[in-house]
């Protein structure tokens, strides 16, 4: 039996430290689960079985000293890996073999993680889906896992790996986490390095993680960021005397009944822990943040993909070509105005949130949409990504169709420790109620 693979990351490392488990045993179990399940889910672009097992053997030969020692890890196929192909979700790069790891991947290996493979990304982390199916949906009625970190969310939801890298430029960590019913943690912008990751919009691109628990996510990002306060954030968790704001965002009319119920469920759970929960009215400037995020993302994508547009545009999907066309319509003046609006909004929002420890907001419109032709709308994520705030998606239950629902816990930039601590308590409270 491989049930040990479902243990928390800290417990797995502790058992390896006590020599009750070997890294090779854990990594082999992860690869066996991938082999057993992925023909139906298609979460993986490449699986590096032999190299991963050899890495695990080397770890077993030494002391257990790293925080992620022997933990199987999925790497989004937007991130360079020296030992596996990196395709960026595009046929243009089908034969691409980077010479070295992305910086974040190197940090993960340095912290003891074992890369077992590359997870499917949408084309260049935008909107053209890959083949990945949501593992929470029946095989005869497939639903999207979300995007662009499609494979990472699906792999974690299916129990293939405990941790997988994601990146977010609009809603590419939080939305897949919401659809697949796992934890997604997008740290404060620039917490982890972007070197070696195919850029889309450097002003927005953020490295994060898909995980089974808030504590696993905090440990992973904290270890890579060399930030003990993040890694140990959940040990500081308390809800007593907390003030929690409810932010319905300017797009509340797009929230389904299930999404609205999820927000109320989370609010009641925190109230039950002693938190004071209160509605927050956003400053008027926030009403334009979604459009500003779209302008910035589209404008910067034109520059990021100028080389491919000049010699390989015929290999772009229609969806990606439309994205670049939208970017070409954004002038430099409009781009600068969007950046300025974001700065104004950060200041205004900070004032509005004074006195609140964290806020709760919708993660998605509702349950994962049916079919695999699209990845859903990141409408509820764009604002927070533009503001650069830390976001943690916490699953709250399932909706009318039996698919996952949840909420985003967020707060000011660099308030990751507080956001993680509250998200952890929320996840614990919801587990007790279930």
C-alpha positions in Angstrom: 0.0 0.0 0.0 1.2 3.5 -0.8 -1.1 5.4 1.6 2.0 7.0 3.1 2.1 9.2 0.0 -0.9 11.1 1.3 0.7 12.1 4.5 1.6 15.8 5.1 5.0 16.8 3.7 6.4 17.5 7.2 5.4 14.0 8.3 7.0 12.4 5.2 10.2 14.2 5.9 10.1 13.2 9.6 9.6 9.5 8.7 12.5 9.7 6.3 14.6 11.3 9.1 13.8 8.4 11.4 14.6 6.0 8.5 11.0 4.6 8.6 10.6 5.6 4.9 13.1 6.0 2.1 13.0 8.7 -0.5 13.2 6.0 -3.2 10.1 4.3 -1.8 8.1 7.6 -1.8 9.3 8.6 -5.3 8.5 5.2 -6.7 5.0 5.3 -5.2 4.4 8.7 -6.9 5.6 7.4 -10.3 3.4 4.3 -9.9 0.4 6.5 -9.2 1.2 8.5 -12.3 1.5 5.4 -14.4 -1.8 4.1 -13.1 -3.9 7.2 -13.5 -2.4 9.6 -16.1 -3.7 7.8 -19.2 -7.1 9.2 -18.2 -6.1 12.5 -16.6 -3.3 13.7 -18.9 -1.7 15.8 -16.2 1.9 15.1 -17.2 3.8 16.3 -20.3 6.9 14.4 -19.4 7.8 11.9 -16.6 11.4 11.5 -15.6 11.1 8.2 -13.7 14.7 6.9 -13.9 16.3 10.2 -13.1 13.9 10.8 -10.2 14.6 7.4 -8.7 18.4 7.9 -9.0 18.1 11.3 -7.3 16.1 9.7 -4.5 18.7 7.0 -4.1 21.4 9.7 -3.7 19.3 11.4 -1.0 18.9 8.1 0.8 22.7 7.7 1.0 23.0 10.9 3.0 21.5 12.6 6.0 18.0 14.1 6.1 18.8 17.8 6.5 16.7 19.6 3.9 13.1 20.7 4.5 11.8 19.0 1.4 14.0 15.9 1.5 12.8 13.3 -0.9 9.4 14.9 -1.6 8.1 14.2 -5.2 7.5 17.4 -7.1 5.7 18.3 -10.3 7.2 21.2 -12.3 4.9 23.2 -14.6 6.1 22.9 -18.2 6.6 26.6 -18.4 9.7 26.3 -16.2 13.1 25.2 -17.5 14.5 21.8 -16.4 18.0 20.7 -17.4 17.1 17.0 -17.3 13.7 17.1 -19.0 12.2 18.7 -22.1 10.4 22.1 -21.6 7.8 22.8 -24.2 5.9 25.8 -22.8 2.7 24.2 -24.0 3.6 25.0 -27.7 4.6 22.9 -30.7 7.2 25.5 -31.4 9.2 24.2 -28.4 8.4 20.5 -28.8 12.1 19.6 -29.0 13.4 22.2 -26.5 16.0 21.0 -24.0 17.2 23.8 -21.7 20.8 23.8 -20.5 19.9 24.5 -16.9 17.1 24.6 -14.4 14.9 27.6 -13.8 16.0 29.4 -10.6 12.9 28.3 -8.7 13.4 24.7 -9.8 17.1 24.8 -8.7 16.0 26.1 -5.3 13.5 23.3 -5.0 16.1 20.7 -5.7 18.4 22.4 -3.3 15.8 22.1 -0.6 15.6 18.3 -1.2 12.6 18.0 -3.6 12.7 15.3 -6.3 11.4 16.4 -9.7 9.3 13.5 -11.0 8.2 15.2 -14.2 6.7 18.2 -16.0 3.0 19.0 -15.7 0.9 20.2 -18.6 0.5 24.0 -19.1 -1.8 25.7 -21.5 -0.1 27.3 -24.5 2.4 29.8 -23.1 0.4 30.0 -19.9 -2.6 31.6 -21.6 -5.9 30.3 -22.8 -5.4 27.4 -25.3 -6.1 24.3 -23.2 -3.9 21.2 -23.1 -5.4 17.7 -22.8 -5.7 17.6 -19.0 -9.0 16.5 -17.5 -10.3 17.5 -14.0 -9.8 14.4 -11.9 -12.8 15.3 -9.7 -15.2 14.9 -12.7 -16.5 11.6 -14.1 -14.7 10.2 -17.1 -17.9 10.3 -19.1 -18.5 14.0 -18.4 -15.2 15.7 -18.4 -14.6 19.2 -17.0 -11.7 21.6 -17.2 -9.1 21.6 -14.5 -8.6 25.3 -15.2 -5.5 27.0 -16.5 -2.8 27.7 -17.0 -1.4 25.4 -14.2 -3.7 22.6 -15.4 -1.5 19.6 -15.0 -0.2 20.8 -11.6 -3.6 21.1 -10.1 -4.8 17.9 -11.5 -1.7 15.9 -10.4 -2.1 17.1 -6.8 -5.9 16.6 -6.8 -5.4 13.0 -8.1 -2.8 12.3 -5.3 0.1 11.7 -7.8 2.3 14.2 -6.0 1.9 16.3 -2.9 3.3 19.5 -4.4 3.5 21.0 -7.9 4.8 24.3 -9.2 2.3 26.8 -10.7 2.6 30.3 -12.1 0.0 33.0 -12.2 -0.4 36.0 -14.5 -4.2 36.3 -14.3 -5.7 33.4 -12.4 -3.5 30.4 -13.2 -2.9 29.1 -9.7 -6.0 30.1 -7.9 -8.6 29.1 -10.6 -7.2 25.5 -11.1 -7.0 25.1 -7.4 -10.6 26.1 -7.1 -11.8 23.8 -9.9 -9.7 20.8 -8.7 -10.4 21.2 -5.0 -6.8 21.7 -3.8 -4.9 24.5 -2.1 -3.3 27.1 -4.3 -0.8 29.6 -3.0 0.2 32.6 -5.0 2.7 34.5 -2.9 3.3 38.2 -2.9 4.6 39.1 -6.4 8.4 38.6 -6.7 8.7 36.3 -3.7 10.4 33.7 -5.9 12.6 34.3 -8.9 11.3 34.2 -12.5 14.6 33.4 -14.2 14.3 30.4 -16.5 10.5 30.7 -16.8 9.0 31.6 -20.1 7.8 35.2 -19.5 4.3 36.3 -20.4 4.0 39.6 -18.4 6.8 40.3 -16.0 4.8 42.9 -14.1 2.4 40.2 -13.2 4.0 36.7 -13.5 4.3 35.1 -10.1 5.6 31.6 -9.1 3.6 29.7 -6.6 2.4 26.2 -5.7 -0.5 23.7 -5.8 -0.7 21.6 -2.7 -3.0 19.4 -0.6 -2.8 21.6 2.5 -2.0 25.2 3.4 0.8 24.0 5.6 2.4 22.0 2.8 2.2 25.1 0.6 3.7 27.4 3.2 6.6 25.0 3.9 7.3 24.7 0.2 7.4 28.4 -0.6 9.1 29.3 2.7 11.8 26.8 2.0 12.5 28.2 -1.5 12.3 31.8 -0.3 14.6 31.1 2.7 11.8 32.7 4.8 11.2 30.8 8.1 8.3 32.9 9.0 6.4 31.8 5.8 7.5 28.1 6.3 6.2 28.1 9.9 3.2 30.4 9.3 0.7 27.8 10.1 2.2 27.2 13.6 1.3 30.8 14.4 -2.3 30.4 13.3 -5.0 32.0 15.4 -8.4 33.2 14.6 -9.3 34.8 18.0 -9.7 38.6 17.8 -9.2 38.5 14.0 -11.0 41.0 11.8 -11.9 39.5 8.5 -13.2 41.5 5.6 -15.6 40.2 3.0 -14.7 41.6 -0.5 -17.3 40.6 -3.1 -15.3 42.4 -5.8 -16.7 44.5 -8.7 -17.8 41.2 -10.4 -20.1 39.8 -7.8 -22.9 39.5 -10.3 -20.8 36.8 -12.1 -20.6 34.7 -8.9 -22.8 31.6 -9.0 -25.0 30.5 -6.1 -22.3 28.0 -5.3 -19.6 30.6 -5.2 -21.7 32.8 -3.0 -22.5 29.9 -0.6 -18.7 29.1 -0.4 -18.0 32.7 0.7 -20.7 32.5 3.4 -19.4 29.0 4.5 -15.9 30.4 5.0 -17.1 33.5 6.8 -19.2 31.4 9.2 -16.3 29.0 9.9 -14.1 31.9 10.8 -16.8 33.5 13.0 -17.0 30.1 14.7 -13.4 30.5 15.7 -14.0 33.9 17.2 -13.2 36.2 14.2 -15.1 39.3 13.6 -16.3 39.3 9.9 -17.4 42.5 8.2 -18.2 43.6 4.7 -15.6 45.8 3.0 -16.5 48.3 0.3 -13.7 48.7 -2.2 -12.6 52.1 -3.3 -14.0 53.2 -6.7 -10.6 52.9 -8.4 -10.8 49.1 -7.9 -13.6 48.9 -10.4 -11.1 49.4 -13.3 -8.5 46.9 -12.1 -9.6 44.0 -14.2 -9.3 46.0 -17.4 -6.0 47.4 -16.3 -4.6 43.8 -15.7 -5.8 42.7 -19.1 -4.1 45.7 -20.8 -0.8 45.1 -18.9 -0.8 41.4 -19.6 -1.6 41.8 -23.3 0.9 44.7 -23.9 3.8 42.9 -22.2 3.0 39.6 -24.0 3.6 41.3 -27.4 7.2 42.1 -26.3 7.7 38.7 -24.6 6.8 36.8 -27.8 8.3 39.1 -30.4 10.9 36.5 -31.4 8.2 33.7 -32.0 5.9 36.2 -33.7 8.6 37.0 -36.2 9.5 33.4 -37.3 7.0 30.9 -35.9 3.6 32.7 -35.8 2.0 30.0 -38.0 2.3 27.7 -35.0 0.4 29.9 -32.6 -3.1 28.7 -31.7 -6.0 31.0 -32.8 -6.5 31.9 -29.1 -2.9 32.9 -28.6 -2.9 34.9 -31.8 -5.9 36.8 -30.6 -4.1 37.5 -27.3 -1.2 39.1 -29.2 -3.6 41.1 -31.4 -5.3 42.4 -28.3 -1.8 43.5 -27.0 -0.9 45.3 -30.2 -4.1 47.4 -29.7 -2.8 48.6 -26.4 -0.7 51.8 -26.8 2.3 52.6 -24.6 0.3 55.5 -23.1 -2.6 53.1 -22.2 -0.1 50.7 -20.7 1.5 53.3 -18.5 -2.0 54.5 -17.4 -2.8 50.9 -16.4 0.3 50.7 -14.3 -0.4 54.1 -12.7 -4.0 53.0 -11.9 -2.6 49.9 -10.2 -0.3 52.0 -8.0 -3.2 54.3 -7.0 -5.4 51.3 -6.2 -2.7 49.7 -4.0 -2.6 52.8 -1.9 -6.4 53.3 -1.8 -7.0 49.6 -0.9 -4.4 49.7 1.8 -6.4 52.5 3.4 -9.7 50.6 3.0 -8.3 47.5 4.6 -6.8 49.2 7.7 -8.0 47.4 10.7 -8.6 44.1 8.8 -6.2 41.2 9.2 -7.2 39.4 6.0 -10.1 39.5 3.5 -12.1 36.7 1.9 -13.1 36.9 -1.8 -14.4 34.5 -4.5 -11.8 32.4 -6.3 -13.9 31.6 -9.4 -17.4 32.1 -10.8 -18.4 28.6 -9.6 -17.7 25.0 -10.3 -15.4 23.9 -13.1 -17.2 24.4 -16.5 -18.1 21.3 -18.5 -15.9 20.2 -21.3 -12.2 20.7 -22.2 -12.4 23.4 -24.9 -11.8 26.2 -22.5 -10.2 26.7 -19.0 -12.8 29.1 -17.4 -12.6 32.8 -16.7 -10.1 34.3 -14.3 -12.4 37.2 -13.6 -12.2 37.0 -9.8 -8.4 36.6 -9.8 -7.1 39.4 -12.1 -7.5 42.2 -9.6 -5.5 40.5 -6.9 -2.7 39.5 -9.3 -2.4 43.0 -10.5 -2.2 44.3 -6.9 0.5 41.7 -6.2 -1.1 40.5 -3.0 -0.6 37.0 -1.4 -3.6 34.7 -2.2 -4.4 31.3 -0.8 -7.3 29.3 -2.2 -9.0 27.1 0.4 -11.6 24.5 -0.7 -14.9 24.8 1.2 -16.9 21.9 -0.2 -18.7 21.0 -3.4 -21.5 22.6 -5.4 -24.7 21.4 -7.0 -22.9 19.4 -9.6 -20.6 17.7 -7.1 -17.5 19.7 -8.1 -15.3 21.7 -5.8 -15.8 25.2 -4.5 -13.7 27.5 -2.3 -12.6 31.0 -1.4 -9.5 33.1 -1.7 -7.9 34.4 1.5 -5.8 37.5 0.7 -4.4 40.7 2.4 -1.8 43.4 1.8 1.4 42.7 -0.1 4.0 40.9 2.0 1.3 39.8 4.5 1.9 36.2 3.4 2.4 34.9 7.0 -0.9 36.3 8.2 -2.8 35.2 5.1 -1.3 31.6 5.4 -2.1 31.4 9.1 -5.7 32.3 8.6 -6.1 30.1 5.6 -4.7 27.2 7.6 -7.2 27.8 10.5 -10.0 28.0 7.9 -9.0 24.7 6.3 -8.8 23.1 9.7 -12.2 24.4 10.8 -13.9 23.3 7.5 -12.3 19.8 7.9 -13.9 19.5 11.4 -17.3 20.5 10.1 -17.2 18.1 7.1 
